[in-house]
Amino acid sequence: MPRLGASIRITLALAVAAAVAVTVTTAAGATRATTLNGAGSSLIAPAIAVWAPAYAKAAGVEINYSAVGSGAGIAAITAKTVDFGASDAPLSDSQASACGDCVQIPWALSATVPTYNIPGLHSGQLRLDGPTLAKIYLGQITNWSDPAIKKLNPGTSLPNLTITTIHRSDGSGDTYAFTDYLSHVSPQWASQVGNATSVAWPGGVGGAKNAGVAAAIASTPGSIGYISVAYVIQNHLDWTKMKNAAGNFVLASAPDIEAAAQTVKSVPAGNKMSIVDPPASASKAWPLSTFTYVIVHTTSPQSSDLRHFIFWALSPKAQKLINNSFLVFAPIPKVVLVAAEKTLNQVHS
């Protein structure tokens, strides 16, 4: 597992500001070939924090990245104020139209995780399934001692404690993955709330970006929220075991995330993929797994440098840097890598 020194520190403190900037310079005395500026997903920020210094050393290129959320990243690349955007949600039809010649390239694989603050219960001691989680967020289950939760947790002491739901207040790929999953497992959620990077929440408390949601969960006994898995680990929060379509209760480990992605047998045009609630044949799959995308214009003054950086990020060496228990990014299936590299070849000057 790579050590996180001063130059590659991931800023995940609870008092984090509105944006997390990951900025790395080349080694002393080295010539900086170029600078690539990116913005978007906070899920991918821990990976870029590891990639950036390694790429600076290998290619002499500085990567400036601001984790402002997937929605803001899409807006920034659409407006061409950055060289690349990053989003855990694929572009909607309207976003793709507004972005013009943009392509989206899957470049990492991770997960969104329901995370809770229940006094006396630690990671993996709370078990939920999709329909129950949907009812919690719909406001139909409001106490941790509810019979539906007790049924999923035989032998576990659940407190008589009001549930506070926490959600993202900004446009978020984690929100997209979370609401995509709830839409798959709950017809009521699908019809009343739906799936998007921002939705009209039935209730609860909002937090800005992963750091804001983490802070809200940590400070609110009885709360439940959803966060990218690396932030759960960094903030020492407790995460839920989820019941997958095979009926197994699983944690969001790299092998379980990879198992969900292995259900992808072909990649559609545009690379838009959903791997939430994978079929029962994937017996170990984590049900809220997600690809995260880099978004670039096919015509760009920085096309050569962008292609080189993204090809490097997709390489086995770069993927191995983030495939560890600290960051919990899983290996991308070969069929997805082939599609990613094919799409990248469309980028030109």
Stockholm file with secondary structure:
# STOCKHOLM 1.0

chainA/1-349         MPRLGASIRITLALAVAAAVAVTVTTAAGATRATTLNGAGSSLIAPAIAVWAPAYAKAAGVEINYSAVGSGAGIAAITAKTVDFGASDAPLSDSQASACGDCVQIPWALSATVPTYNIPGLHSGQLRLDGPTLAKIYLGQITNWSDPAIKKLNPGTSLPNLTITTIHRSDGSGDTYAFTDYLSHVSPQWASQVGNATSVAWPGGVGGAKNAGVAAAIASTPGSIGYISVAYVIQNHLDWTKMKNAAGNFVLASAPDIEAAAQTVKSVPAGNKMSIVDPPASASKAWPLSTFTYVIVHTTSPQSSDLRHFIFWALSPKAQKLINNSFLVFAPIPKVVLVAAEKTLNQVHS
#=GR chainA/1-349 SS CCCCCGGGCCCCCTTCCSCEEEECCCCTTCCCCEEEEEEECSSSHHHHHHHHHHHHHHHCEEEEEEECCHHHHHHHHHTTSSSEEEESSCCCHHHHHHHCSEEEEEEEEEEEEEEEECTTCCTTSCEECHHHHHHHHTTSCCBTTCHHHHHHSTTCCCCSCBCEEEEESSCCHHHHHHHHHHHHHCHHHHHHTCCSSSCCCSSCEEESHHHHHHHHHHTCTTEEEEEEHHHHHHTTCEECEEECTTSCEECCCHHHHHHHHTTCCSCCTTCCCCCSSCCTTSTTCCTTEEEEEEEEESBCTTHHHHHHHHHHHHSHHHHHHHCSTTTCCCCCCHHHHHHHHHHHTTCBC
#=GC SS_cons         CCCCCGGGCCCCCTTCCSCEEEECCCCTTCCCCEEEEEEECSSSHHHHHHHHHHHHHHHCEEEEEEECCHHHHHHHHHTTSSSEEEESSCCCHHHHHHHCSEEEEEEEEEEEEEEEECTTCCTTSCEECHHHHHHHHTTSCCBTTCHHHHHHSTTCCCCSCBCEEEEESSCCHHHHHHHHHHHHHCHHHHHHTCCSSSCCCSSCEEESHHHHHHHHHHTCTTEEEEEEHHHHHHTTCEECEEECTTSCEECCCHHHHHHHHTTCCSCCTTCCCCCSSCCTTSTTCCTTEEEEEEEEESBCTTHHHHHHHHHHHHSHHHHHHHCSTTTCCCCCCHHHHHHHHHHHTTCBC
//
